[in-house]
Amino acid sequence: MRVSVFGLGYVGSVTAACLADAGHEVVGVDVNPEKVAIINAGDPPVVEPGLGELLAQVVKSGRLKATTSTTNAVRDTDLALICVGTPSGANGELDVSFIRRVGEEIGSVLGGSERVYTVVLRSTVLPGTAEQVLLGALCSASGREPGARLRVAVNPEFMREGSSLRDFQSPPLTLVGCADAETPELLRALYFCVDAPFVSTTIRTAEMVKYVGNAFHAVKVCFANEIADLCTSLDVGAQEVMRIFRMDRTLNVSDSYLRPGFAFGGSCLPKDLRALLYAARRTDVAVPLLSSVIPSNEGQVRRAVDAVLQTRKRRIGVVGLAFKSGTDDLRESPLVSLIETLIGKGLDVRILDGNVSLARLVGANRRYIEEEIPHISSLMCDGVEALLAHADVVVIGNGGEEAELALAGCRPSQVVIDLTRGAVRFAASG
Ligand SMILES: NC(=O)c1ccc[n+]([C@@H]2O[C@H](COP(=O)([O-])OP(=O)(O)OC[C@H]3O[C@@H](n4cnc5c(N)ncnc54)[C@H](O)[C@@H]3O)[C@@H](O)[C@H]2O)c1
């Protein structure tokens, strides 16, 4: 394929060299003539293991050449990969001016022509940037409408400086966000040399996934370091603790606990987190990340309370009372907190949770229900019909069969607040 790569920094120079190595005909573009000259001499513009050798080879073979001319680059290619910088402002705001600029430059070259051109954004940008900034600039400079002849896609990369050549060949996935059916096929062909699952999604999702990854990596680093500080203060070897922690690929390093939904609760997570925070306070260890977890969790309950209050309706039906579906355990259930707050605000609440209803009659939780939450226990309904007959607002607190039945039986006039954030519907449909 004939590809141009705009921005020959870390990402662009590695991308250009690797694509040329795979056999594509690549034109690298940069506004900095020194970088262009360095690449054309077969030298690396950045320090990256293996890049020097690879560049020397692909430049010599003629498959990669660099230029400062957008006109030549667009004329000689069918697809552009945008790898320009997106630096941070003093207030954290993303500077997208380089992206806008490239969009205008490419757009003005495309202006007088009818040819199909695909512009793929590889830089890290917030959701909306590709459509508003890049596509906006391309369209206004070219006078074209977005569509068949002018396609835009987002293709974030997952390379790490220091191992980016290896990461280019074997990324965790090849992610493409676009709005048409042809572009994923084009990018499959571009990345035929890359050994990774190919994931096609919407433009905004692809933009966001990159940020989620980096935010998670940052959280993981700080988590491991705070745990290490705690380990040291408790006279435990941090490396050994984390080595064993990482061995658990079912609950720890896994997709468990990473599904959006409602707040956590139960008999373990809140209690054990509090014990760790107390140990940190006693030993004067600062753990700002761990300390922020319970306030963050409480924020989820407040968010649910606000969502119910905003409906301005009084008759509320909540599906789920236990801290998660499939259990009758009410200890530190965030749904109990939510319901107590709603009752305190004067709302008329009814609750459906078959497991808790059963526990009210028999089982180990009977005493807890009778002694700790009698005011809530008396609000239990004995079936979906009774809950739906009462409620103007249906709050789905836990997933499961009762939630599915409630959703299926809702009247159009009833407001549904799904605290599982769609998980119950996904479960129902898939
Ligand atoms: N560095 C990394 O490891 C890494 C990893 C993942 C994602 N990213 C993202 O990729 C993007 C690029 O990062 P980078 O580290 O390669 O940036 P960089 O600053 O090293 O390189 C950007 C290049 O773009 C050039 N440029 C600016 N305006 C241009 C224009 N109008 N036309 C052509 N070239 C232009 C600059 O001269 C520079 O050489 C950023 O959005 C970054 O967040 C970087």
The ligand as a Tripos MOL2 file, in Angstrom:
@<TRIPOS>MOLECULE
LIG
   44    48     1     0     0
SMALL
NO_CHARGES

@<TRIPOS>ATOM
      1 N1          5.7950    8.4700   22.6980 N.am      1 LIG1
      2 C1          5.0940    7.3800   22.8760 C.2       1 LIG1
      3 O1          5.6210    6.3450   23.2780 O.2       1 LIG1
      4 C2          3.6390    7.3660   22.6170 C.ar      1 LIG1
      5 C3          2.9420    6.2110   22.8670 C.ar      1 LIG1
      6 C4          1.5970    6.1630   22.5720 C.ar      1 LIG1
      7 C5          0.9580    7.2720   22.0410 C.ar      1 LIG1
      8 N2          1.6390    8.4030   21.8140 N.ar      1 LIG1
      9 C6          0.9020    9.5040   21.2190 C.3       1 LIG1
     10 O2          1.2830    9.6190   19.8460 O.3       1 LIG1
     11 C7          1.3390   11.0000   19.4660 C.3       1 LIG1
     12 C8          2.7420   11.3500   18.9790 C.3       1 LIG1
     13 O3          3.6500   11.1740   20.0420 O.3       1 LIG1
     14 P1          5.2140   11.2840   19.8360 P.3       1 LIG1
     15 O4          5.8490   10.9640   21.1460 O.co2     1 LIG1
     16 O5          5.6370   10.5130   18.6260 O.co2     1 LIG1
     17 O6          5.3450   12.8640   19.5140 O.3       1 LIG1
     18 P2          6.6680   13.7140   19.1340 P.3       1 LIG1
     19 O7          6.4890   15.0350   19.7450 O.co2     1 LIG1
     20 O8          7.9050   12.8820   19.4200 O.co2     1 LIG1
     21 O9          6.5730   13.8380   17.5570 O.3       1 LIG1
     22 C9          5.5850   14.5700   16.8840 C.3       1 LIG1
     23 C10         6.1550   15.0240   15.5580 C.3       1 LIG1
     24 O10         5.1320   15.6620   14.8180 O.3       1 LIG1
     25 C11         5.7280   16.6800   14.0420 C.3       1 LIG1
     26 N3          4.6870   17.6120   13.5470 N.ar      1 LIG1
     27 C12         4.0010   18.5710   14.2350 C.ar      1 LIG1
     28 N4          3.1410   19.2110   13.4010 N.ar      1 LIG1
     29 C13         3.2480   18.6250   12.1870 C.ar      1 LIG1
     30 C14         2.6340   18.8350   10.9430 C.ar      1 LIG1
     31 N5          1.7020   19.7800   10.7480 N.pl3     1 LIG1
     32 N6          2.9890   18.0510    9.8900 N.ar      1 LIG1
     33 C15         3.9220   17.0890   10.0570 C.ar      1 LIG1
     34 N7          4.5740   16.8590   11.2170 N.ar      1 LIG1
     35 C16         4.2370   17.6010   12.2800 C.ar      1 LIG1
     36 C17         6.7100   17.3030   15.0070 C.3       1 LIG1
     37 O11         7.7090   18.0730   14.3320 O.3       1 LIG1
     38 C18         7.2940   16.0380   15.6730 C.3       1 LIG1
     39 O12         8.4340   15.5640   14.9620 O.3       1 LIG1
     40 C19         0.8810   11.7710   20.6970 C.3       1 LIG1
     41 O13        -0.5090   11.9850   20.5990 O.3       1 LIG1
     42 C20         1.1760   10.8470   21.8500 C.3       1 LIG1
     43 O14         0.3500   11.1180   22.9670 O.3       1 LIG1
     44 C21         2.9540    8.4740   22.0870 C.ar      1 LIG1
@<TRIPOS>BOND
     1     1     2 1
     2     2     3 2
     3     2     4 1
     4     4     5 ar
     5     4    44 ar
     6     5     6 ar
     7     6     7 ar
     8     7     8 ar
     9     8     9 1
    10     8    44 ar
    11     9    10 1
    12     9    42 1
    13    10    11 1
    14    11    12 1
    15    11    40 1
    16    12    13 1
    17    13    14 1
    18    14    15 2
    19    14    16 1
    20    14    17 1
    21    17    18 1
    22    18    19 2
    23    18    20 1
    24    18    21 1
    25    21    22 1
    26    22    23 1
    27    23    24 1
    28    23    38 1
    29    24    25 1
    30    25    26 1
    31    25    36 1
    32    26    27 ar
    33    26    35 ar
    34    27    28 ar
    35    28    29 ar
    36    29    30 ar
    37    29    35 ar
    38    30    31 1
    39    30    32 ar
    40    32    33 ar
    41    33    34 ar
    42    34    35 ar
    43    36    37 1
    44    36    38 1
    45    38    39 1
    46    40    41 1
    47    40    42 1
    48    42    43 1
@<TRIPOS>SUBSTRUCTURE
     1 LIG1         1 GROUP 0 **** ****
